[in-house]
Amino acid sequence: MLDDRTGDAADPVKLQLIHASRHRARLKLDTPAGHDALARLADSFASVPGVLRAQVRPNTGSVIVESHSPIAEVLKEAATRGFARIGEKPQAPPVNQVLQMGLMQADLGLKDKTGNALDLRTAIALALIGGAVVQLGRGRIAGPATTLALGALSLLDRTAKRG
């Protein structure tokens, strides 16, 4: 692969395999590249035997390769020719970890906005108490109002035990 700035031979382009089926792959560049470099990358992929088409998507920094032969063979040949180094897409973190991080950020944001007067758990408890009051106003004491009030008290009880 040629470097956009100097015209010299550069290191292989580092790509992540984002999606692959039997005869098609979408690869994303690890670092942004100019339009000319992307065009040369597409030409390099197109020169691999069995490749039908190689398209670049400058807006997403990705390359789509379609082939007659199995895509694994095409990617192996690209690595052998030295113009691309292809790695696997990094694994996404577990959903519970993402949720915990989001809740922690929301809690910190709420504390920041209220000067530590209110945290997320207390805000949710207040919303549940508000819902219980609305249900009481509608005359629904036994079912919804009690359930909402007990949920709020449970949250407030946990907050008191933590703090």
C-alpha positions as CSV (number, residue, x, y, z in Angstrom):
1,M,0.0,0.0,0.0
2,L,1.3,3.5,-0.8
3,D,1.4,6.3,1.7
4,D,-0.8,9.3,0.7
5,R,1.8,11.8,1.9
6,T,5.0,10.4,0.5
7,G,4.2,7.9,-2.2
8,D,6.4,5.3,-0.4
9,A,5.5,1.8,0.4
10,A,3.7,1.8,3.8
11,D,3.0,-0.8,6.3
12,P,0.0,-3.1,5.7
13,V,-3.3,-1.4,6.3
14,K,-4.8,-2.5,9.6
15,L,-8.4,-3.6,9.1
16,Q,-11.1,-5.1,11.4
17,L,-13.4,-7.7,10.1
18,I,-16.8,-6.3,11.0
19,H,-19.0,-8.7,9.1
20,A,-18.4,-11.7,6.9
21,S,-20.6,-14.1,5.0
22,R,-19.4,-16.8,2.7
23,H,-18.7,-14.5,-0.3
24,R,-18.8,-11.0,1.3
25,A,-16.9,-9.1,4.0
26,R,-17.1,-5.6,5.4
27,L,-13.8,-4.4,6.8
28,K,-13.2,-1.2,8.8
29,L,-9.9,0.7,8.8
30,D,-8.3,1.1,12.3
31,T,-7.2,4.6,11.4
32,P,-8.7,7.1,9.0
33,A,-7.3,7.2,5.5
34,G,-7.5,9.6,2.6
35,H,-9.7,9.0,-0.5
36,D,-6.6,8.1,-2.7
37,A,-5.4,5.5,-0.1
38,L,-8.9,4.0,0.1
39,A,-9.0,3.8,-3.7
40,R,-5.7,2.0,-3.8
41,L,-6.9,-0.4,-1.1
42,A,-9.9,-1.2,-3.2
43,D,-7.7,-1.8,-6.2
44,S,-5.4,-4.1,-4.1
45,F,-8.4,-6.2,-3.0
46,A,-9.8,-6.2,-6.6
47,S,-6.5,-7.7,-7.8
48,V,-6.9,-10.8,-5.6
49,P,-8.1,-13.8,-7.6
50,G,-11.8,-14.5,-7.1
51,V,-12.8,-11.0,-6.1
52,L,-15.8,-9.7,-7.9
53,R,-15.9,-6.2,-6.5
54,A,-14.2,-4.1,-3.8
55,Q,-16.0,-0.9,-2.7
56,V,-14.8,1.7,-0.3
57,R,-17.1,3.7,1.9
58,P,-15.1,6.9,2.8
59,N,-17.8,8.1,5.3
60,T,-17.5,5.0,7.4
61,G,-13.9,4.2,6.7
62,S,-14.8,0.7,5.5
63,V,-14.2,-1.6,2.6
64,I,-16.8,-4.1,1.2
65,V,-15.3,-7.1,-0.6
66,E,-17.4,-9.5,-2.7
67,S,-16.0,-12.6,-4.2
68,H,-16.6,-15.8,-6.1
69,S,-14.4,-17.8,-3.8
70,P,-14.9,-18.1,0.0
71,I,-14.1,-14.8,1.6
72,A,-11.7,-16.4,4.1
73,E,-9.4,-17.3,1.2
74,V,-9.6,-13.8,-0.2
75,L,-8.7,-12.3,3.2
76,K,-5.8,-14.8,3.7
77,E,-4.5,-13.8,0.2
78,A,-4.7,-10.1,1.1
79,A,-2.6,-10.8,4.2
80,T,-0.1,-12.9,2.2
81,R,0.3,-10.2,-0.4
82,G,1.1,-7.8,2.5
83,F,-1.3,-4.9,1.7
84,A,-3.7,-5.7,4.6
85,R,-3.5,-7.0,8.1
86,I,-6.9,-8.2,9.2
87,G,-8.0,-8.6,12.8
88,E,-11.2,-9.6,14.4
89,K,-13.8,-7.1,15.6
90,P,-13.3,-6.4,19.3
91,Q,-15.9,-8.1,21.5
92,A,-18.7,-5.9,22.8
93,P,-18.8,-5.7,26.6
94,P,-21.5,-7.8,28.4
95,V,-24.9,-6.1,28.4
96,N,-25.1,-6.0,32.2
97,Q,-21.8,-4.2,32.3
98,V,-23.0,-1.6,29.8
99,L,-26.2,-1.1,31.8
100,Q,-24.3,-0.7,35.0
101,M,-22.0,1.9,33.4
102,G,-25.0,3.8,32.0
103,L,-26.8,3.8,35.4
104,M,-23.6,5.0,37.1
105,Q,-23.2,7.8,34.6
106,A,-26.8,8.8,35.1
107,D,-26.4,8.7,38.9
108,L,-23.3,10.9,38.7
109,G,-24.9,13.3,36.3
110,L,-28.0,13.7,38.5
111,K,-25.8,14.2,41.6
112,D,-23.8,16.8,39.7
113,K,-26.9,18.7,38.5
114,T,-28.5,18.7,42.0
115,G,-25.3,19.4,44.1
116,N,-25.5,15.9,45.6
117,A,-29.0,16.6,46.9
118,L,-30.5,13.8,44.8
119,D,-29.2,10.5,43.5
120,L,-30.8,8.2,40.8
121,R,-32.2,5.7,43.3
122,T,-33.9,8.5,45.3
123,A,-35.2,10.1,42.1
124,I,-36.8,6.8,41.0
125,A,-38.3,6.3,44.5
126,L,-39.8,9.8,44.2
127,A,-41.3,9.0,40.8
128,L,-42.8,5.8,42.3
129,I,-44.3,7.7,45.2
130,G,-45.7,10.2,42.7
131,G,-47.3,7.3,40.8
132,A,-48.7,5.9,44.0
133,V,-50.2,9.3,44.8
134,V,-51.8,9.4,41.3
135,Q,-53.2,5.9,41.8
136,L,-54.6,6.9,45.3
137,G,-56.3,9.9,43.7
138,R,-58.0,7.5,41.2
139,G,-59.2,5.4,44.1
140,R,-56.9,2.4,43.4
141,I,-55.6,1.8,46.8
142,A,-55.1,-1.9,47.1
143,G,-53.4,-2.8,43.8
144,P,-51.3,-0.1,42.0
145,A,-50.8,2.4,44.8
146,T,-49.6,-0.2,47.3
147,T,-47.2,-1.8,44.8
148,L,-45.7,1.5,43.8
149,A,-45.4,2.7,47.4
150,L,-43.7,-0.6,48.5
151,G,-41.3,-0.3,45.5
152,A,-40.4,3.2,46.5
153,L,-39.9,2.2,50.2
154,S,-37.7,-0.7,49.1
155,L,-35.5,1.7,47.1
156,L,-35.3,4.2,49.9
157,D,-34.5,1.4,52.4
158,R,-31.6,0.2,50.3
159,T,-30.4,3.8,50.0
160,A,-30.4,4.2,53.8
161,K,-28.5,0.9,54.3
162,R,-25.9,1.9,51.7
163,G,-25.4,5.5,52.9
